[in-house]
Amino acid sequence: VALNEGENKFVRDLKAYYETHKVDFEKRELFLLRNLGRGHGIGFFQAHNFYPDFIMWLVEGKKQQIIFIDPHGMRMAQGGFNDPKVCFYREVKTLERQIGDADVVLDSFVISVTPFGQIGLWDNRLTQKDFKDQHVLFQDDRGVYINKLF
């Protein structure tokens, strides 16, 4: 399936970050996998059959960080911070404990393709930090959001 605009921007931003931070990757390897959809890819029953769009691995020696990433429009997200895609960052920590390997770290982020300024429909008292604390990063953050993934 072709990448949509938000997914395409994420891949371009990640590539640009990698190219401008090569020294950070001299002893680490970075892999990005486009996850297949329902029935073919990696999904999570715990998160209402959530199939994140991307799986990113950061490998350094025996240690690996596996990050599930989903570029997603947040303007009309059902349930706000209770949306299963948003809450998955907590669920994935349960899976990490079940794996029981200190060398494997699991994480999850939603990359909001909706600009922060348009999220006021939820609650105009929320700050970008409130979203970051819930593992929601904003794609309109001029590429800085990629740094927050690491």
Secondary structure, DSSP 8 states (H G I E B T S, - for coil): ----HHHHHHHHHHHHHHHH-GGGGSS-EEEEEE---TTTS--BGGGTSB--SEEEEEEETTEEEEEEEEEE--TT-TTGGGSHHHHHHHHHHHHHHHHT-TTEEEEEEEEE-S-GGGGGGT-TT--HHHHHHTTEEETTTTTHHHHHH-
